[in-house]
């Protein structure tokens, strides 16, 4: 969940918790689940919340689901590569200003900083989010020596910002920062160390078997730096706000706190196949999504990034602007408290009744502004590990069947339950509340402030229902974190231990380390059947990202967790 936010509720509730990344083969990447509740809390409000904010000005859910936009929006990763340069400045508006531009030394994984430092720092590999394939970048080749050691062959023509060539010792130095300063988040917790085999060959050791760690190494928080350039910029503390380092497509110029961040094109970039159209990139910030969109309409900005889907949808078909809407490998999930403090939801019949009573079309209508249909599996459709676990008939509302189950469970006369979320989740939770009223469930919507929300969700298990998505474009070591015993035992799980067994835990581990993708898909399909039979989770809809653009702008490409890539835009 990378995440940097806890997509709570119909929101795109991803938490920087590494729930997973990279939009299932089509668009982008995802987040990862941070183990510490405090980190999750810090990011819980920061980033994406398409669904929740989305419904604020929604028409009735049924209409939203039934009437998708007439003119389809443009998706990400659809344009050909740029071939021209200019002296123009790309003006981008993000929702918030980051507290640092390189979070490794302080164990931060803020989404905004990752979007920016991805333009400054190169990673060993990249993921082609149009295909889902891992492709070379600073490393030209790699091979798994065994299940936990991967040897990378580095390019010999890469120059760092200080003019020195990239060498294996730079990778060893960078890995040392990850493991020393970020051992508890996704940047460092799966990496054990690195050894330079020679000047251009380095072996990285991981502490878990997971072939898809290669895809994780493409995330922007795994950018490579050199010790000399870090020291020249003032050391690890200074480099967070003065990132004159790396070998990326753009170079850092200036950060005027509260005003803007400026980057300039690296005209000596090692990859001559890349052509940067914009000479400069200027990044500003405003949390007001409407103000971001208006800035694009007026010509004061080129990109209003990460708009709530419901607020971006009205711009679809507007000839004065462009609109990009895309999935990024995350599905919104409704989880049931099955831990020590669980009440009625500890009964599988109650969970099944809730699932039968949910109007999945209405929820998808609100959560995606009518742009997507309900999902039929835990993983996003189109992804490598998607299995159709449900039929459309099974997703139909069945009030009578749900009432019968409530009667069997001893709750025929009704029961009081609580659903926990942040304020933005209210529109979606309201739909769920109305759905459950029909079967005698009085659902209270609890939307406390973020610190209280995190404490209740991660610490106290004080809720009956909660909505959190997981990024599942690859089999990261964080896959299915809410069922993994390691997370339960360390305290990282929404609401405390839910439901798991040694068999389920072993099945997750085997699926993560399986080298054959087809077999891994089968294994995950079998696990989904178990989740279905026990009604452990209700899968809702694919979460979407959206942005409003200058109508002439092309080249909207994505990185992990659906983050836009600042470096490929052009006119």
RODO-2510 file (C-alpha; in nm, 4 decimals, decimal comma):
residues 571
     n   res          X          Y          Z
     1     x     0,0000     0,0000     0,0000
     2     x     0,2931     0,3335    -0,1196
     3     x     0,2583     0,4055    -0,1108
     4     x     0,2325     0,7115     0,0807
     5     x    -0,1120     0,7145     0,1793
     6     x    -0,3560     0,4835     0,3139
     7     x    -0,6178     0,4727     0,0585
     8     x    -0,8756     0,4370     0,3106
     9     x    -1,2002     0,3525     0,1884
    10     x    -1,3220     0,3783    -0,1531
    11     x    -1,0444     0,6107    -0,1814
    12     x    -0,7512     0,5047    -0,3414
    13     x    -0,6389     0,4026    -0,0087
    14     x    -0,2904     0,3117    -0,0571
    15     x    -0,0535     0,3654     0,2187
    16     x     0,2968     0,4039     0,1616
    17     x     0,2743     0,0777     0,3019
    18     x     0,4048    -0,1273     0,0391
    19     x     0,0995    -0,2715    -0,0917
    20     x     0,2365    -0,3095    -0,4315
    21     x     0,2983    -0,1142    -0,7285
    22     x     0,3095    -0,0621    -1,0933
    23     x    -0,0212    -0,0640    -1,2593
    24     x    -0,0900    -0,4125    -1,3667
    25     x     0,0916    -0,4182    -1,6903
    26     x    -0,0717    -0,1144    -1,8278
    27     x    -0,0079     0,2038    -1,6535
    28     x     0,1898     0,2495    -1,3520
    29     x     0,3322     0,1244    -1,0404
    30     x     0,2371     0,1093    -0,6861
    31     x     0,3130     0,1439    -0,3276
    32     x     0,4476    -0,0627    -0,0634
    33     x     0,3466    -0,1305     0,2828
    34     x     0,5343     0,0443     0,5537
    35     x     0,5534    -0,1543     0,8670
    36     x     0,5382     0,1263     1,1186
    37     x     0,2014     0,2716     1,1984
    38     x     0,3506     0,6149     1,2488
    39     x     0,4828     0,6236     0,8932
    40     x     0,1475     0,5125     0,7644
    41     x    -0,0162     0,7868     0,9631
    42     x     0,2179     1,0505     0,8324
    43     x     0,1271     0,9662     0,4810
    44     x    -0,2311     0,8733     0,5402
    45     x    -0,3597     1,2042     0,4140
    46     x    -0,0883     1,3093     0,1822
    47     x    -0,1652     1,1556    -0,1427
    48     x    -0,4210     0,9916    -0,3456
    49     x    -0,7830     1,0010    -0,2642
    50     x    -0,9583     0,9827    -0,5868
    51     x    -1,2571     0,7965    -0,4715
    52     x    -1,3457     0,9726    -0,1577
    53     x    -1,3111     1,3211    -0,2777
    54     x    -1,4600     1,1957    -0,5944
    55     x    -1,8020     1,1421    -0,4608
    56     x    -1,8315     1,4745    -0,2910
    57     x    -2,0133     1,6266    -0,5826
    58     x    -2,1433     1,3008    -0,7305
    59     x    -2,4827     1,2341    -0,8663
    60     x    -2,6557     0,9316    -0,7146
    61     x    -2,4320     0,6266    -0,7214
    62     x    -2,6612     0,4365    -0,9530
    63     x    -2,6445     0,7109    -1,2146
    64     x    -2,2681     0,7375    -1,1842
    65     x    -2,2250     0,3705    -1,2488
    66     x    -2,4750     0,3576    -1,5302
    67     x    -2,3610     0,6646    -1,7214
    68     x    -1,9869     0,6571    -1,7945
    69     x    -1,8399     0,9609    -1,9627
    70     x    -1,9406     0,9887    -2,3262
    71     x    -1,5988     1,0895    -2,4512
    72     x    -1,3405     0,8543    -2,3121
    73     x    -1,0385     1,0081    -2,1417
    74     x    -0,6875     0,9646    -2,2658
    75     x    -0,4823     0,7081    -2,0767
    76     x    -0,1208     0,7125    -1,9676
    77     x     0,1687     0,5588    -2,1631
    78     x    -0,0062     0,5937    -2,4984
    79     x     0,2025     0,8548    -2,6809
    80     x     0,5182     0,7840    -2,8818
    81     x     0,8499     0,9147    -2,7530
    82     x     0,9479     1,2780    -2,8015
    83     x     1,2026     1,3675    -3,0702
    84     x     1,2497     1,7459    -3,0292
    85     x     1,3994     1,9880    -2,7784
    86     x     1,2895     2,3417    -2,6870
    87     x     1,3737     2,6251    -2,4488
    88     x     1,0303     2,6091    -2,2880
    89     x     0,9475     2,5527    -1,9203
    90     x     0,7084     2,2784    -1,8107
    91     x     0,4870     2,4073    -1,5281
    92     x     0,3544     2,1395    -1,2958
    93     x     0,1260     2,1759    -0,9938
    94     x     0,1343     1,9059    -0,7265
    95     x    -0,1097     1,8773    -0,4377
    96     x     0,1508     1,9353    -0,1672
    97     x     0,5111     2,0372    -0,1146
    98     x     0,7461     1,7620    -0,0025
    99     x     0,9516     1,7938     0,3136
   100     x     1,2589     1,6585     0,1351
   101     x     1,3675     1,5769    -0,2190
   102     x     1,5567     1,2602    -0,1294
   103     x     1,4082     1,0681     0,1575
   104     x     1,6517     0,7786     0,1977
   105     x     1,8640     0,9357     0,4753
   106     x     1,5542     1,0191     0,6816
   107     x     1,3527     0,7089     0,5883
   108     x     1,0859     0,9169     0,4129
   109     x     0,8903     0,7960     0,1144
   110     x     0,6740     1,0948     0,0276
   111     x     0,5038     1,0638    -0,3073
   112     x     0,5821     1,4184    -0,4176
   113     x     0,9523     1,3831    -0,3446
   114     x     0,9639     1,0539    -0,5339
   115     x     0,8048     1,2127    -0,8390
   116     x     1,0702     1,4841    -0,8333
   117     x     1,3776     1,2777    -0,7515
   118     x     1,2830     1,0280    -1,0229
   119     x     1,3838     1,3009    -1,2680
   120     x     1,7186     1,3450    -1,0906
   121     x     1,8272     0,9922    -1,0027
   122     x     1,8566     0,6868    -1,2244
   123     x     1,7758     0,3391    -1,0989
   124     x     1,9475     0,0161    -1,1979
   125     x     1,6423    -0,0992    -1,3930
   126     x     1,3123     0,0442    -1,5131
   127     x     0,9658    -0,0984    -1,5647
   128     x     0,7955    -0,0357    -1,8952
   129     x     0,4481     0,0412    -1,7676
   130     x     0,2958    -0,0108    -2,1087
   131     x     0,4039    -0,3772    -2,0953
   132     x     0,4924    -0,4470    -1,7309
   133     x     0,8418    -0,5681    -1,8325
   134     x     1,1603    -0,4911    -1,6392
   135     x     1,4101    -0,3256    -1,8763
   136     x     1,7758    -0,2142    -1,8475
   137     x     1,8732     0,1296    -1,7212
   138     x     2,1988     0,1858    -1,5296
   139     x     2,2368    -0,1905    -1,5394
   140     x     2,2634    -0,3501    -1,8817
   141     x     2,2115    -0,7040    -1,7524
   142     x     2,1432    -0,8998    -1,4350
   143     x     2,1268    -1,2561    -1,3155
   144     x     2,0066    -1,4238    -0,9997
   145     x     2,3039    -1,6021    -0,8475
   146     x     2,0647    -1,7723    -0,6073
   147     x     1,7306    -1,6903    -0,4487
   148     x     1,8591    -1,3864    -0,2571
   149     x     2,1617    -1,2585    -0,4562
   150     x     2,1344    -1,0711    -0,7850
   151     x     2,4398    -0,9649    -0,9880
   152     x     2,4100    -0,6460    -1,1954
   153     x     2,6362    -0,5419    -1,4830
   154     x     2,6620    -0,1612    -1,4983
   155     x     2,6905     0,0639    -1,7998
   156     x     3,0384     0,2099    -1,8517
   157     x     2,9247     0,5402    -2,0078
   158     x     2,7297     0,7007    -1,7226
   159     x     2,8534     1,0253    -1,5662
   160     x     2,7410     1,1505    -1,2244
   161     x     2,6763     1,5184    -1,1505
   162     x     3,0345     1,5730    -1,0309
   163     x     3,1717     1,4502    -1,3636
   164     x     3,2944     1,1158    -1,2350
   165     x     3,1859     0,7872    -1,3978
   166     x     2,9362     0,5557    -1,2360
   167     x     3,1107     0,2559    -1,0786
   168     x     3,0093    -0,0406    -0,8666
   169     x     3,1281     0,1322    -0,5475
   170     x     2,8575     0,3959    -0,6019
   171     x     2,5930     0,1244    -0,5898
   172     x     2,7514    -0,0254    -0,2777
   173     x     2,7499     0,3203    -0,1121
   174     x     2,3854     0,3815    -0,2033
   175     x     2,2732     0,0394    -0,0831
   176     x     2,4530     0,1127     0,2446
   177     x     2,2359     0,4235     0,2884
   178     x     1,9198     0,2240     0,2250
   179     x     2,0057    -0,0439     0,4787
   180     x     2,1434     0,1926     0,7442
   181     x     1,8893     0,4735     0,7346
   182     x     1,5738     0,3089     0,5989
   183     x     1,5717    -0,0409     0,7511
   184     x     1,2041    -0,0278     0,8447
   185     x     1,0492     0,0941     0,5203
   186     x     1,0475    -0,0485     0,1709
   187     x     1,3678     0,1281     0,0688
   188     x     1,5808    -0,0730     0,3076
   189     x     1,3941    -0,3544     0,4728
   190     x     1,4369    -0,6145     0,1969
   191     x     1,7990    -0,5304     0,1128
   192     x     2,0821    -0,6875     0,3135
   193     x     2,3868    -0,5326     0,1433
   194     x     2,5963    -0,5109    -0,1714
   195     x     2,9456    -0,6098    -0,2852
   196     x     3,1431    -0,4746    -0,5816
   197     x     3,2681    -0,7682    -0,7852
   198     x     3,4687    -0,5374    -1,0090
   199     x     3,4399    -0,1789    -1,1352
   200     x     3,1215    -0,2425    -1,3315
   201     x     2,9696    -0,5462    -1,1612
   202     x     2,7898    -0,5444    -0,8273
   203     x     2,5973    -0,8101    -0,6377
   204     x     2,3061    -0,7030    -0,4183
   205     x     2,1915    -0,9308    -0,1397
   206     x     1,8251    -0,9394    -0,0371
   207     x     1,6841    -1,0896     0,2814
   208     x     1,3845    -1,2538     0,1157
   209     x     1,3254    -1,4639    -0,1947
   210     x     1,1160    -1,2643    -0,4403
   211     x     1,1995    -1,2485    -0,8119
   212     x     0,9775    -0,9429    -0,8515
   213     x     1,2156    -0,7477    -0,6289
   214     x     1,3667    -0,6561    -0,9651
   215     x     1,0539    -0,4542    -1,0425
   216     x     1,0746    -0,2919    -0,7005
   217     x     1,4334    -0,1845    -0,7769
   218     x     1,2864     0,0380    -1,0483
   219     x     1,1061     0,2517    -0,7885
   220     x     1,2411     0,6043    -0,7657
   221     x     1,3471     0,5627    -0,4013
   222     x     1,6136     0,3211    -0,5315
   223     x     1,7997     0,5918    -0,7266
   224     x     2,1805     0,5616    -0,7309
   225     x     2,4156     0,8342    -0,6019
   226     x     2,7897     0,8584    -0,5359
   227     x     2,9581     0,9345    -0,2037
   228     x     3,1720     1,2128    -0,3536
   229     x     2,8789     1,4100    -0,4932
   230     x     2,6798     1,3696    -0,1715
   231     x     2,9720     1,5045     0,0297
   232     x     3,0240     1,7886    -0,2178
   233     x     2,6602     1,8917    -0,1694
   234     x     2,7023     1,9076     0,2091
   235     x     2,6452     1,5507     0,3231
   236     x     2,3377     1,3390     0,3779
   237     x     2,1494     1,5989     0,5802
   238     x     2,1979     1,8793     0,3277
   239     x     2,1382     1,6633     0,0239
   240     x     1,7718     1,6162     0,1151
   241     x     1,7030     1,9779     0,0218
   242     x     1,9974     2,0266    -0,2149
   243     x     2,0018     1,7124    -0,4299
   244     x     2,2872     1,8021    -0,6640
   245     x     2,3567     1,4383    -0,7363
   246     x     2,2687     1,1445    -0,9546
   247     x     2,2829     1,0844    -1,3283
   248     x     1,9230     1,1591    -1,4229
   249     x     1,7535     1,3293    -1,7159
   250     x     1,7208     1,6544    -1,5212
   251     x     1,9388     1,8372    -1,2690
   252     x     1,8349     2,0139    -0,9515
   253     x     1,8564     2,3946    -0,9707
   254     x     1,6657     2,5566    -0,6854
   255     x     1,4100     2,5026    -0,4116
   256     x     1,2371     2,8119    -0,2777
   257     x     1,0406     2,6749     0,0142
   258     x     0,6711     2,7479    -0,0144
   259     x     0,7086     2,8721    -0,3712
   260     x     0,8610     2,6366    -0,6259
   261     x     1,1201     2,3759    -0,7144
   262     x     1,3133     2,4139    -1,0389
   263     x     1,4946     2,1515    -1,2467
   264     x     1,6874     2,1864    -1,5726
   265     x     1,7440     1,9401    -1,8542
   266     x     2,0643     1,7353    -1,8445
   267     x     2,1872     1,7869    -2,1991
   268     x     2,4700     1,5398    -2,1343
   269     x     2,2412     1,2582    -2,0302
   270     x     2,3993     0,9222    -2,1034
   271     x     2,0986     0,7689    -2,2825
   272     x     2,0989     0,9338    -2,6246
   273     x     1,7690     0,7662    -2,7129
   274     x     1,5961     1,0016    -2,4698
   275     x     1,5200     1,3531    -2,5893
   276     x     1,3941     1,6069    -2,3362
   277     x     1,1571     1,8594    -2,4914
   278     x     1,1480     2,0994    -2,1964
   279     x     1,4601     2,2839    -2,0931
   280     x     1,3262     2,3507    -1,7431
   281     x     1,0623     2,2075    -1,5114
   282     x     0,9033     2,4322    -1,2497
   283     x     0,6971     2,2625    -0,9791
   284     x     0,4523     2,4477    -0,7554
   285     x     0,1972     2,3259    -0,5015
   286     x    -0,1650     2,3706    -0,3982
   287     x    -0,3954     2,1316    -0,2156
   288     x    -0,7018     2,2824    -0,3846
   289     x    -0,7762     2,0506    -0,6779
   290     x    -1,0132     2,3018    -0,8379
   291     x    -0,7425     2,5680    -0,8249
   292     x    -0,4975     2,3292    -0,9894
   293     x    -0,7393     2,2643    -1,2739
   294     x    -0,8198     2,6342    -1,3159
   295     x    -0,4496     2,7112    -1,3472
   296     x    -0,4322     2,4761    -1,6452
   297     x    -0,7440     2,6286    -1,7986
   298     x    -0,6005     2,9784    -1,7669
   299     x    -0,2635     2,8791    -1,9122
   300     x    -0,0716     2,9378    -1,5880
   301     x     0,0180     2,5682    -1,5613
   302     x     0,0640     2,2733    -1,7936
   303     x    -0,0289     1,9912    -1,5542
   304     x    -0,2697     1,9681    -1,2610
   305     x    -0,1479     1,6380    -1,1208
   306     x    -0,3426     1,3774    -0,9264
   307     x    -0,6882     1,5268    -0,9521
   308     x    -0,9702     1,3458    -0,7706
   309     x    -1,1357     1,1405    -1,0439
   310     x    -1,4770     1,2955    -0,9847
   311     x    -1,3312     1,6432    -1,0313
   312     x    -1,1347     1,5459    -1,3407
   313     x    -1,4234     1,3605    -1,5080
   314     x    -1,6148     1,6794    -1,6050
   315     x    -1,3129     1,7874    -1,8107
   316     x    -1,3295     1,4773    -2,0301
   317     x    -1,4197     1,5956    -2,3786
   318     x    -1,3453     1,9594    -2,2917
   319     x    -1,1610     2,0982    -2,5982
   320     x    -0,9731     2,3548    -2,3887
   321     x    -0,7790     2,0996    -2,1826
   322     x    -0,6643     1,7395    -2,1930
   323     x    -0,7632     1,4794    -1,9341
   324     x    -0,5702     1,1656    -1,8458
   325     x    -0,7385     0,8899    -1,6443
   326     x    -0,5669     0,5570    -1,5797
   327     x    -0,5552     0,2562    -1,3517
   328     x    -0,2336     0,1874    -1,1686
   329     x    -0,2523    -0,1646    -1,0378
   330     x    -0,4528    -0,1140    -0,7215
   331     x    -0,7956    -0,2436    -0,6299
   332     x    -1,0090    -0,0965    -0,3522
   333     x    -1,0826    -0,3634    -0,0905
   334     x    -1,3324    -0,3723     0,1951
   335     x    -1,1842    -0,5604     0,4908
   336     x    -1,3657    -0,7111     0,7870
   337     x    -1,2306    -0,7034     1,1407
   338     x    -1,1558    -1,0628     1,2309
   339     x    -0,9080    -0,9911     1,5066
   340     x    -0,9242    -1,0152     1,8855
   341     x    -1,1708    -0,7257     1,9102
   342     x    -1,3976    -0,8437     1,6305
   343     x    -1,7657    -0,8660     1,7112
   344     x    -2,0309    -0,9635     1,4558
   345     x    -1,7802    -0,9672     1,1678
   346     x    -1,5996    -1,2594     1,3331
   347     x    -1,8904    -1,4681     1,1986
   348     x    -1,8426    -1,5760     0,8353
   349     x    -2,2195    -1,5658     0,7821
   350     x    -2,2256    -1,1946     0,8683
   351     x    -1,9365    -1,1253     0,6329
   352     x    -2,1124    -1,3170     0,3568
   353     x    -2,4346    -1,1275     0,4230
   354     x    -2,2549    -0,7938     0,3928
   355     x    -2,0926    -0,9047     0,0680
   356     x    -2,4317    -1,0069    -0,0736
   357     x    -2,5895    -0,6759     0,0270
   358     x    -2,3255    -0,4533    -0,1330
   359     x    -2,4175    -0,2782    -0,4567
   360     x    -2,0845    -0,3165    -0,6336
   361     x    -2,1993    -0,1169    -0,9363
   362     x    -2,2970     0,1765    -0,7182
   363     x    -1,9671     0,1640    -0,5295
   364     x    -1,7675     0,1539    -0,8538
   365     x    -1,9778     0,4419    -0,9841
   366     x    -1,8897     0,6620    -0,6887
   367     x    -1,5314     0,5436    -0,6520
   368     x    -1,4395     0,5895    -1,0183
   369     x    -1,6891     0,8592    -1,1228
   370     x    -1,8549     0,6033    -1,3468
   371     x    -1,5376     0,5346    -1,5444
   372     x    -1,4783     0,1742    -1,4360
   373     x    -1,6736    -0,1400    -1,3544
   374     x    -1,6548    -0,3533    -1,0376
   375     x    -1,3646    -0,5957    -1,0241
   376     x    -1,4103    -0,9731    -1,0312
   377     x    -1,0904    -1,0670    -0,8482
   378     x    -0,8440    -0,9498    -0,5863
   379     x    -0,5886    -0,8425    -0,8465
   380     x    -0,6546    -0,5804    -1,1184
   381     x    -0,7841    -0,7059    -1,4512
   382     x    -0,5085    -0,7008    -1,7127
   383     x    -0,2338    -0,7623    -1,4571
   384     x    -0,0018    -1,0621    -1,4633
   385     x    -0,1680    -1,2264    -1,1663
   386     x    -0,5327    -1,1531    -1,2316
   387     x    -0,7754    -1,4393    -1,1798
   388     x    -1,1484    -1,4013    -1,2297
   389     x    -1,2650    -1,5255    -0,8939
   390     x    -1,6262    -1,4084    -0,9174
   391     x    -1,8878    -1,4069    -1,1901
   392     x    -2,0980    -1,0995    -1,2598
   393     x    -2,3982    -1,2928    -1,1304
   394     x    -2,2224    -1,3484    -0,7971
   395     x    -2,1678    -0,9716    -0,7679
   396     x    -2,5381    -0,8973    -0,8018
   397     x    -2,7202    -0,7601    -0,4966
   398     x    -2,9013    -1,0354    -0,3039
   399     x    -3,0916    -0,8764    -0,0153
   400     x    -3,3069    -1,1805     0,0632
   401     x    -3,0052    -1,4094     0,0713
   402     x    -2,8234    -1,1625     0,2957
   403     x    -3,1201    -1,1399     0,5355
   404     x    -3,1351    -1,5168     0,5621
   405     x    -2,7673    -1,5304     0,6561
   406     x    -2,8117    -1,2587     0,9181
   407     x    -3,0966    -1,4654     1,0666
   408     x    -2,8815    -1,7785     1,0744
   409     x    -2,6036    -1,5841     1,2475
   410     x    -2,8452    -1,4692     1,5177
   411     x    -2,8737    -1,1103     1,4010
   412     x    -3,2167    -1,1254     1,2411
   413     x    -3,3343    -0,8347     1,4545
   414     x    -3,0391    -0,6194     1,3473
   415     x    -2,6912    -0,5256     1,4667
   416     x    -2,4817    -0,2115     1,5087
   417     x    -2,1458    -0,1959     1,3244
   418     x    -1,8832     0,0739     1,2691
   419     x    -1,6848     0,1543     0,9555
   420     x    -1,3615     0,3489     1,0004
   421     x    -1,2075     0,5937     0,7545
   422     x    -1,0838     0,9454     0,6968
   423     x    -1,3251     1,2261     0,6147
   424     x    -1,2759     1,1855     0,2403
   425     x    -1,4190     0,8358     0,2639
   426     x    -1,7631     0,9569     0,3663
   427     x    -1,9345     0,9494     0,0222
   428     x    -1,8361     0,5903    -0,0383
   429     x    -1,9150     0,4834     0,3145
   430     x    -2,2540     0,6423     0,2789
   431     x    -2,3302     0,4068    -0,0102
   432     x    -2,2204     0,1095     0,2020
   433     x    -2,4293     0,2394     0,4921
   434     x    -2,7417     0,2489     0,2759
   435     x    -2,6687    -0,0951     0,1307
   436     x    -2,6423    -0,2519     0,4769
   437     x    -2,9472    -0,0740     0,6170
   438     x    -3,1551    -0,3002     0,3922
   439     x    -3,0436    -0,6096     0,5869
   440     x    -3,0799    -0,4666     0,9366
   441     x    -2,7257    -0,3405     0,9878
   442     x    -2,7017     0,0032     1,1432
   443     x    -2,3623     0,1206     1,0187
   444     x    -2,1973     0,4134     1,1951
   445     x    -1,9449     0,6042     0,9846
   446     x    -1,6467     0,7035     1,1981
   447     x    -1,4134     0,9587     1,0330
   448     x    -1,1740     1,0882     1,3009
   449     x    -0,8633     1,2971     1,2415
   450     x    -0,5689     1,1159     1,0869
   451     x    -0,3706     1,0368     1,4062
   452     x    -0,6829     0,8937     1,5692
   453     x    -0,7694     0,7013     1,2547
   454     x    -0,4258     0,5424     1,2435
   455     x    -0,4368     0,4506     1,6108
   456     x    -0,7784     0,2899     1,5776
   457     x    -0,6885     0,1089     1,2563
   458     x    -0,3322    -0,0009     1,3260
   459     x    -0,3214    -0,0049     1,7013
   460     x    -0,6572    -0,0686     1,8595
   461     x    -0,8484    -0,2609     1,5958
   462     x    -1,1423    -0,0420     1,6871
   463     x    -1,3746    -0,0893     1,3896
   464     x    -1,5826    -0,3523     1,2144
   465     x    -1,5249    -0,2547     0,8503
   466     x    -1,2481    -0,0566     0,6829
   467     x    -1,1536     0,0068     0,3243
   468     x    -0,7907    -0,0101     0,2157
   469     x    -0,6452    -0,0898    -0,1252
   470     x    -0,3361    -0,2879    -0,2127
   471     x    -0,1118    -0,2316    -0,5115
   472     x    -0,0627    -0,5677    -0,6755
   473     x     0,1072    -0,5198    -1,0101
   474     x     0,3917    -0,7442    -0,9021
   475     x     0,4694    -1,0054    -0,6372
   476     x     0,6569    -0,7769    -0,4039
   477     x     0,7619    -0,9135    -0,0639
   478     x     0,4753    -0,7083     0,0789
   479     x     0,2085    -0,8964    -0,1118
   480     x    -0,1156    -0,9608     0,0822
   481     x     0,0126    -0,7801     0,3926
   482     x    -0,3168    -0,8137     0,5800
   483     x    -0,2888    -1,1918     0,5817
   484     x     0,0868    -1,2234     0,6394
   485     x     0,1833    -1,3496     0,9829
   486     x     0,5022    -1,1463     0,9879
   487     x     0,3010    -0,8265     0,9592
   488     x     0,0470    -0,9405     1,2148
   489     x     0,3212    -1,0276     1,4636
   490     x     0,4982    -0,6932     1,4088
   491     x     0,1735    -0,5021     1,4565
   492     x     0,1410    -0,3846     1,0985
   493     x    -0,2029    -0,4827     0,9916
   494     x    -0,5202    -0,2822     0,9616
   495     x    -0,7044    -0,3274     1,2892
   496     x    -0,4861    -0,5996     1,4308
   497     x    -0,4748    -0,9669     1,3273
   498     x    -0,7535    -1,0598     1,0919
   499     x    -0,7634    -1,4169     0,9803
   500     x    -0,4796    -1,6342     0,8709
   501     x    -0,3342    -1,9800     0,9119
   502     x     0,0053    -2,1380     0,8716
   503     x    -0,1182    -2,2755     0,5393
   504     x    -0,2240    -1,9335     0,4104
   505     x     0,1007    -1,7757     0,5267
   506     x     0,3027    -2,0476     0,3537
   507     x     0,0957    -2,0045     0,0358
   508     x     0,1728    -1,6320     0,0271
   509     x     0,5448    -1,6973     0,0752
   510     x     0,5505    -1,9599    -0,1998
   511     x     0,3655    -1,7360    -0,4452
   512     x     0,6088    -1,4508    -0,3806
   513     x     0,9211    -1,6581    -0,4377
   514     x     0,7920    -1,8676    -0,7298
   515     x     1,0134    -1,8140    -1,0360
   516     x     0,7477    -1,9305    -1,2842
   517     x     0,4922    -1,6505    -1,3301
   518     x     0,2255    -1,8821    -1,4686
   519     x     0,2553    -2,1114    -1,1685
   520     x     0,2514    -1,8115    -0,9339
   521     x    -0,0739    -1,6975    -1,0922
   522     x    -0,2272    -2,0406    -1,0289
   523     x    -0,1086    -2,0353    -0,6680
   524     x    -0,2559    -1,6903    -0,6121
   525     x    -0,5788    -1,8022    -0,7757
   526     x    -0,6065    -2,0881    -0,5295
   527     x    -0,5434    -1,8479    -0,2421
   528     x    -0,8154    -1,6171    -0,3737
   529     x    -1,0589    -1,9075    -0,3690
   530     x    -0,9826    -1,9576    -0,0002
   531     x    -1,0390    -1,5864     0,0636
   532     x    -1,3663    -1,6088    -0,1271
   533     x    -1,4895    -1,9147     0,0610
   534     x    -1,4166    -1,7506     0,3964
   535     x    -1,5410    -1,4037     0,2909
   536     x    -1,2193    -1,2476     0,4176
   537     x    -1,2447    -0,9417     0,1919
   538     x    -1,4822    -0,7825    -0,0590
   539     x    -1,3140    -0,6641    -0,3791
   540     x    -1,4706    -0,3413    -0,5035
   541     x    -1,3279    -0,1554    -0,8055
   542     x    -0,9987    -0,0573    -0,9731
   543     x    -0,8643     0,2638    -0,8275
   544     x    -0,7874     0,5349    -1,0811
   545     x    -0,5567     0,8332    -1,1092
   546     x    -0,6270     1,1407    -1,3169
   547     x    -0,4685     1,4693    -1,4211
   548     x    -0,5797     1,7721    -1,6227
   549     x    -0,3293     1,8921    -1,8845
   550     x    -0,2538     2,1632    -2,1330
   551     x    -0,4518     2,0504    -2,4393
   552     x    -0,1361     2,0327    -2,6527
   553     x     0,0662     1,8315    -2,4014
   554     x     0,1738     1,4775    -2,4879
   555     x     0,3946     1,2132    -2,3301
   556     x     0,2122     1,1348    -2,0071
   557     x     0,4082     0,8318    -1,8852
   558     x     0,4093     0,6687    -1,5455
   559     x     0,6413     0,5131    -1,2918
   560     x     0,5724     0,3088    -0,9808
   561     x     0,2395     0,3504    -0,8049
   562     x     0,1037     0,5452    -1,0969
   563     x     0,3343     0,8430    -1,0370
   564     x     0,3735     1,0545    -1,3479
   565     x     0,7182     1,0753    -1,5065
   566     x     0,8142     1,4427    -1,5371
   567     x     1,0798     1,3808    -1,8006
   568     x     0,8897     1,2692    -2,1102
   569     x     0,6382     1,5475    -2,1737
   570     x     0,6361     1,7377    -2,5025
   571     x     0,4175     1,9315    -2,7450
***
